[in-house]
Each structure stands twice: as C-alpha cells, then as structure tokens.
Amino acid sequence: MAIAWFICPYTRQGTRIPPIRHCDILNYKNEIKNVNGKFSYGEILGNYALVKVRASEDILNVIDSNQNFVRLPNLPLNNSLSVLTSAQRNIFINHVLNMGYSLQEIETALGNLSAVTLGDLMRFILSRRLKPRFDRVNNQIILDGPVQTCRLLRDIDNEVQ
C-alpha cells in the first residue's frame, strides 16, 4: 500500500434544497475500501479538502488522473519544500493561491517558502475555511460566512497509516 496527499474539491450533490456539499474523495470510497485502504480529510479554504489516502498505487493513480484533484509532493511532512524544483513548488503554491490565500498572507505566516516543510504548508492551509451558506434566490452554495476552524493535520495524518 502507498500513501498520497491530495487537494480535492467539494461539489454539490443532488437536487435537494438546501443542497448537500460532498467531498469528492468520497467518489473513490469503494475503490479505496476494496483494497483495504483508508482515507481521511479536512475541509480547507476555497471549497476544497486536504486528503490523505492509503491505497494501492493503481488506485492512487486513478485518483490522480482526476483533473480536479492535485496530488501533493510525496514527501514526509517534516521535509523541506526546498527539495522540490521551483516548478513543483510553484504548482503547489499556485493552487494554494487559487484557494483564496494571498502570497503576502502565506509569506507572513511562513516566511521563505523554500525553507518551510510540507507539514508547515499543510498546517497553514488547514488554518481556516469559510462557513458555507445557501443562496435560495440563485440556487447556489456560497462560501462567504464566518471563518471556521479546520481539522488538525495530525488528526488527518494519524487516521491513515
């Protein structure tokens, strides 16, 4: 079994009003369980989740082939991002920026990004999310509510060994 971390979206499920939001890793629940795998996730800013998955490499590759998922670098959490190429680091950072964080906010919290660890960056993206609300007039879920706490990285990490 292999381990991988992903950032994946939440999507609206069904036609129920108010709607239900669904973490898209749940679309792979059966495949993961069929190989005695496991996953854990926590919601983060921008309608995404940070997900840890243990499964066969084949299943991880299937998940990775989903264009809406971003597979994070396969590093121990205490490894520095400096081991990544600038291009690899920029892909990851750009995705964090697309979630709604600013570069200034990231640099203020973490400093030089090539000097932080993967775990540091993950703890940062788990620092907040916004409470969703349903806009009945436009029939859409909007993420503009109060700041909510996220799950702790250690809890997500410890649930999948």
Backbone bond lengths (Angstrom), bond angles and torsions (degrees), N, CA, C in turn:
res aa  C-N    CA-C-N  psi(-1)  N-CA   C-N-CA  omega(-1)  CA-C   N-CA-C  phi
1 M - - - 1.456 - - 1.525 109.81 -
2 A 1.303 114.56 146.37 1.457 121.79 179.99 1.523 109.22 -118.92
3 I 1.307 115.18 162.10 1.465 122.38 179.30 1.525 108.31 -118.37
4 A 1.327 115.67 140.78 1.463 120.52 173.91 1.528 108.83 -146.30
5 W 1.313 114.45 150.32 1.464 122.51 173.65 1.522 108.06 -109.06
6 F 1.329 115.26 140.59 1.459 121.60 179.05 1.521 110.12 -134.76
7 I 1.316 115.04 155.64 1.459 122.10 163.18 1.513 104.97 -110.06
8 C 1.324 116.11 125.11 1.461 119.26 -178.86 1.522 109.79 -134.97
9 P 1.320 116.43 158.92 1.462 120.29 -177.05 1.526 113.16 -83.54
10 Y 1.300 113.14 163.19 1.461 122.31 164.23 1.524 105.87 -97.55
11 T 1.307 117.43 144.83 1.460 121.27 175.13 1.519 109.41 -131.91
12 R 1.290 114.07 162.80 1.458 121.46 177.52 1.524 108.22 -80.38
13 Q 1.334 116.16 136.03 1.458 121.02 -179.75 1.517 110.79 -112.89
14 G 1.312 115.03 130.96 1.463 121.12 173.89 1.511 114.02 68.18
15 T 1.317 114.03 -167.23 1.460 121.02 -176.84 1.523 112.27 -113.33
16 R 1.319 116.50 5.90 1.467 121.82 -178.20 1.532 110.19 -56.85
17 I 1.327 115.82 144.58 1.463 121.60 175.92 1.522 107.32 -122.28
18 P 1.326 120.78 123.78 1.451 124.94 -6.92 1.531 110.74 -67.56
19 P 1.324 116.44 154.66 1.457 120.45 -175.06 1.532 112.82 -73.88
20 I 1.299 113.47 164.51 1.459 121.85 175.89 1.523 107.84 -106.30
21 R 1.323 116.00 134.79 1.467 121.27 173.50 1.516 107.53 -92.73
22 H 1.311 115.45 146.74 1.462 122.32 -171.85 1.524 108.29 -136.43
23 C 1.334 117.21 126.58 1.464 120.62 174.99 1.527 106.87 -74.10
24 D 1.322 117.09 125.28 1.463 121.06 -172.26 1.527 114.83 -66.83
25 I 1.337 118.89 -11.39 1.466 118.77 173.53 1.527 109.43 -64.13
26 L 1.322 116.71 -24.40 1.470 120.28 179.59 1.525 111.70 -64.66
27 N 1.329 118.18 -18.75 1.467 121.24 175.59 1.525 111.62 -66.50
28 Y 1.333 116.80 -17.90 1.471 122.18 -178.25 1.527 111.99 -110.12
29 K 1.307 116.17 9.62 1.469 121.90 -175.93 1.532 111.96 -54.08
30 N 1.319 117.39 -48.82 1.472 120.19 -177.21 1.522 112.06 -65.53
31 E 1.328 117.08 -42.33 1.462 119.94 179.38 1.527 111.40 -62.52
32 I 1.321 115.78 -40.85 1.470 120.37 179.54 1.527 109.96 -66.37
33 K 1.312 117.01 -46.05 1.470 120.28 -179.48 1.525 112.21 -67.38
34 N 1.333 117.69 -31.34 1.467 120.86 -179.78 1.523 112.82 -64.97
35 V 1.333 117.32 -21.20 1.466 119.89 177.08 1.537 110.16 -107.12
36 N 1.334 115.45 21.36 1.472 122.12 -177.70 1.520 112.27 58.08
37 G 1.318 115.53 33.21 1.453 121.31 177.93 1.518 110.82 -87.76
38 K 1.303 114.61 -174.38 1.454 120.61 -177.74 1.524 108.40 -155.75
39 F 1.328 116.00 155.89 1.459 120.04 174.62 1.519 109.38 -145.67
40 S 1.311 114.82 158.62 1.455 122.41 176.23 1.524 106.84 -147.65
41 Y 1.332 116.73 148.28 1.464 118.65 -178.14 1.517 111.38 -150.04
42 G 1.313 114.24 161.52 1.450 122.09 174.17 1.511 109.32 -139.88
43 E 1.321 115.83 137.62 1.463 120.07 179.55 1.515 110.11 -69.97
44 I 1.338 115.28 143.13 1.456 122.43 178.45 1.523 109.16 -131.14
45 L 1.295 116.43 -179.93 1.459 122.57 -177.56 1.527 111.55 -61.22
46 G 1.322 116.65 148.10 1.458 121.79 171.95 1.509 115.37 85.82
47 N 1.347 117.28 17.18 1.464 121.62 179.00 1.536 111.63 71.65
48 Y 1.327 115.41 35.99 1.457 122.49 179.27 1.520 110.70 -123.55
49 A 1.319 114.59 169.15 1.457 122.22 173.20 1.520 108.90 -131.74
50 L 1.321 115.05 148.08 1.457 121.85 170.11 1.526 105.50 -96.98
51 V 1.330 116.24 124.99 1.463 121.68 -170.76 1.523 110.75 -126.55
52 K 1.327 115.62 136.82 1.462 121.15 171.11 1.525 107.21 -113.78
53 V 1.330 115.98 131.35 1.462 121.56 -176.74 1.525 109.81 -128.32
54 R 1.332 115.71 135.34 1.465 121.34 168.40 1.517 106.16 -114.53
55 A 1.314 116.04 120.97 1.470 121.23 -178.64 1.518 107.96 -163.64
56 S 1.316 115.45 179.81 1.465 119.09 175.17 1.525 108.63 -66.63
57 E 1.318 115.55 155.73 1.469 119.41 178.35 1.530 110.19 -60.17
58 D 1.330 117.45 -33.79 1.466 120.56 178.34 1.526 111.04 -61.31
59 I 1.331 117.09 -44.64 1.475 120.66 179.92 1.529 109.69 -67.07
60 L 1.339 116.90 -41.72 1.468 119.48 178.43 1.523 110.78 -60.99
61 N 1.325 117.05 -37.41 1.469 120.33 177.80 1.523 111.77 -68.45
62 V 1.327 117.46 -35.46 1.468 121.04 175.77 1.527 109.47 -63.23
63 I 1.329 116.30 -46.28 1.464 120.34 178.58 1.531 109.58 -61.57
64 D 1.318 115.67 -44.14 1.466 121.02 -178.81 1.526 112.25 -63.33
65 S 1.319 117.38 -26.08 1.466 120.23 -179.79 1.527 112.36 -73.34
66 N 1.331 117.51 -12.42 1.454 121.12 176.60 1.524 108.01 -71.66
67 Q 1.320 116.93 116.86 1.466 121.41 -175.25 1.520 113.25 -63.82
68 N 1.327 118.43 -15.98 1.458 121.48 179.36 1.528 112.91 -88.60
69 F 1.334 116.53 -4.49 1.457 121.73 178.84 1.522 109.14 -103.73
70 V 1.320 116.18 148.40 1.462 122.20 173.41 1.527 106.52 -119.98
71 R 1.329 114.98 119.09 1.469 119.53 175.89 1.517 107.84 -84.75
72 L 1.313 115.74 126.38 1.457 120.85 -177.92 1.521 110.20 -81.40
73 P 1.322 116.14 160.01 1.464 119.29 -179.82 1.529 111.19 -55.48
74 N 1.302 116.25 140.31 1.462 122.32 -178.65 1.528 108.92 -83.94
75 L 1.325 114.59 77.49 1.460 122.13 -178.77 1.521 109.58 -126.17
76 P 1.327 117.23 150.30 1.468 118.19 167.33 1.527 108.73 -59.78
77 L 1.310 117.29 149.44 1.463 120.71 -176.36 1.523 112.84 -61.15
78 N 1.335 117.57 -24.87 1.460 119.33 -178.80 1.527 112.91 -92.16
79 N 1.328 117.82 6.73 1.466 120.84 176.90 1.526 110.51 -81.97
80 S 1.311 115.05 141.23 1.452 121.95 178.54 1.523 110.22 -71.10
81 L 1.320 115.47 144.99 1.459 120.13 175.05 1.520 111.63 -68.69
82 S 1.333 117.27 -10.03 1.461 120.57 179.13 1.527 111.75 -64.93
83 V 1.337 118.52 -18.52 1.469 120.38 178.43 1.528 111.55 -75.48
84 L 1.331 116.99 -12.58 1.461 121.13 177.38 1.523 109.43 -84.87
85 T 1.316 116.06 154.55 1.460 119.06 172.09 1.524 108.21 -70.49
86 S 1.299 116.58 161.54 1.473 120.03 177.12 1.520 110.57 -58.07
87 A 1.324 117.10 -39.26 1.471 120.91 179.83 1.524 110.57 -63.47
88 Q 1.333 117.75 -44.71 1.473 120.87 179.48 1.531 110.34 -63.36
89 R 1.316 116.59 -44.35 1.463 121.28 -179.80 1.523 109.92 -63.59
90 N 1.342 117.17 -40.70 1.467 120.66 -178.87 1.517 112.37 -66.45
91 I 1.328 118.13 -36.76 1.473 120.78 176.84 1.520 109.82 -60.18
92 F 1.316 116.04 -46.64 1.454 121.69 -179.75 1.528 110.58 -63.87
93 I 1.317 117.16 -49.29 1.465 121.42 -178.62 1.529 110.69 -63.38
94 N 1.325 117.73 -40.83 1.467 119.93 178.32 1.515 111.65 -61.14
95 H 1.324 116.81 -36.35 1.457 118.41 177.64 1.533 110.66 -67.70
96 V 1.317 116.87 -38.78 1.467 120.31 176.72 1.533 109.65 -62.72
97 L 1.319 117.04 -40.10 1.472 120.71 177.19 1.529 110.66 -63.66
98 N 1.329 117.17 -39.10 1.468 121.05 179.15 1.521 112.48 -66.28
99 M 1.323 117.60 -21.28 1.461 121.15 177.24 1.526 111.45 -71.25
100 G 1.330 116.02 -23.52 1.453 119.27 179.63 1.516 114.50 125.70
101 Y 1.314 117.69 0.31 1.459 120.06 174.58 1.522 108.80 -82.55
102 S 1.330 116.46 151.00 1.464 119.77 175.51 1.523 108.53 -97.21
103 L 1.331 115.61 155.47 1.458 120.14 177.72 1.524 110.01 -61.39
104 Q 1.331 117.04 -38.96 1.463 120.71 178.84 1.526 110.45 -62.04
105 E 1.323 116.63 -42.43 1.469 121.15 178.88 1.533 111.04 -62.43
106 I 1.327 115.98 -43.11 1.465 120.67 179.41 1.521 109.92 -64.35
107 E 1.332 116.66 -48.26 1.469 120.33 -177.88 1.527 111.86 -66.98
108 T 1.331 117.71 -34.83 1.462 120.46 177.19 1.526 110.12 -64.51
109 A 1.323 116.33 -42.44 1.467 120.22 -178.39 1.521 112.93 -75.08
110 L 1.342 116.65 -35.35 1.468 119.83 -170.31 1.523 115.26 -116.32
111 G 1.324 117.79 -18.34 1.459 119.56 -176.57 1.514 111.15 79.12
112 N 1.320 116.58 -145.62 1.462 123.16 -178.82 1.528 109.78 -64.88
113 L 1.316 116.95 115.92 1.466 120.69 -173.62 1.516 114.15 -65.31
114 S 1.319 117.95 -24.62 1.463 118.46 178.65 1.526 110.97 -76.63
115 A 1.329 117.36 -11.84 1.464 121.12 -178.74 1.525 113.35 -99.10
116 V 1.324 117.88 -8.53 1.468 119.67 -178.96 1.525 110.25 -89.17
117 T 1.311 115.53 164.53 1.461 120.10 178.94 1.532 109.83 -93.77
118 L 1.312 114.79 164.98 1.462 119.78 174.87 1.526 109.44 -58.12
119 G 1.331 116.49 -42.65 1.472 120.59 178.21 1.517 112.49 -60.74
120 D 1.337 117.31 -40.39 1.471 120.61 177.35 1.522 110.78 -58.67
121 L 1.328 116.11 -46.30 1.461 119.88 -178.77 1.528 110.90 -67.09
122 M 1.327 117.06 -39.21 1.461 119.86 177.75 1.531 111.23 -65.21
123 R 1.331 117.22 -41.76 1.477 119.31 177.50 1.526 109.97 -61.83
124 F 1.340 116.63 -37.37 1.457 120.07 177.86 1.529 110.57 -61.98
125 I 1.338 117.82 -48.79 1.467 118.22 -177.17 1.525 111.74 -70.15
126 L 1.325 117.29 -17.04 1.464 121.14 173.89 1.528 111.89 -90.94
127 S 1.326 117.14 14.65 1.459 119.87 -176.12 1.525 113.57 -81.24
128 R 1.327 116.72 -21.08 1.470 118.02 178.84 1.523 110.84 -166.85
129 R 1.300 113.33 161.18 1.458 123.42 170.33 1.517 106.02 -150.04
130 L 1.321 117.17 167.52 1.463 120.35 179.67 1.516 109.72 -108.94
131 K 1.313 115.47 139.70 1.459 120.94 -179.70 1.530 109.10 -67.38
132 P 1.336 116.57 128.65 1.469 119.30 177.95 1.530 111.41 -77.01
133 R 1.320 114.52 155.93 1.467 121.01 172.18 1.520 107.98 -140.62
134 F 1.300 115.45 157.95 1.456 120.03 179.91 1.521 109.69 -102.71
135 D 1.315 116.28 125.48 1.457 123.56 176.06 1.532 106.82 -94.56
136 R 1.328 116.43 100.98 1.471 121.17 -176.88 1.525 112.44 -64.51
137 V 1.314 117.01 -36.83 1.460 120.77 -177.73 1.527 110.57 -60.89
138 N 1.326 116.75 -44.87 1.462 121.13 -178.23 1.523 113.44 -99.62
139 N 1.324 115.97 1.24 1.463 122.37 177.85 1.533 112.11 52.17
140 Q 1.345 114.24 51.54 1.459 118.06 179.24 1.527 111.55 -144.79
141 I 1.321 113.93 155.61 1.464 121.27 176.21 1.521 107.06 -89.85
142 I 1.326 115.28 129.96 1.453 121.12 -179.31 1.526 108.13 -120.81
143 L 1.307 115.18 135.80 1.462 121.41 -179.57 1.521 109.78 -105.25
144 D 1.319 116.27 79.81 1.455 120.13 -179.16 1.518 111.92 -138.73
145 G 1.312 116.04 16.17 1.458 120.53 -178.34 1.519 112.61 -79.41
146 P 1.322 115.28 -169.19 1.462 119.76 179.94 1.528 111.61 -62.63
147 V 1.315 114.62 155.44 1.464 120.79 176.74 1.525 108.65 -64.49
148 Q 1.315 114.97 134.76 1.460 122.54 179.14 1.529 108.50 -116.62
149 T 1.317 115.33 152.14 1.458 118.44 174.89 1.527 109.39 -77.95
150 C 1.304 115.16 157.31 1.460 122.01 179.53 1.523 108.63 -111.11
151 R 1.306 115.31 170.55 1.462 119.92 173.29 1.522 108.95 -67.35
152 L 1.308 115.81 155.85 1.462 120.42 177.35 1.512 110.20 -80.59
153 L 1.325 115.63 142.82 1.458 121.01 178.43 1.530 110.63 -56.68
154 R 1.323 116.83 -42.87 1.474 118.81 -177.57 1.524 111.75 -61.69
155 D 1.327 117.57 -32.82 1.467 120.28 178.76 1.520 110.76 -69.23
156 I 1.326 117.05 -45.38 1.466 120.71 178.01 1.523 109.47 -62.36
157 D 1.319 116.22 -46.23 1.459 122.16 -178.47 1.535 111.29 -62.08
158 N 1.319 117.11 -45.76 1.462 121.10 -177.06 1.528 114.04 -69.52
159 E 1.326 117.68 -24.25 1.461 120.74 -179.08 1.528 112.59 -73.99
160 V 1.315 116.69 -18.55 1.469 120.88 -178.18 1.525 108.45 -127.01
161 Q 1.301 115.72 102.69 1.478 120.40 -179.71 1.512 110.68 -116.46
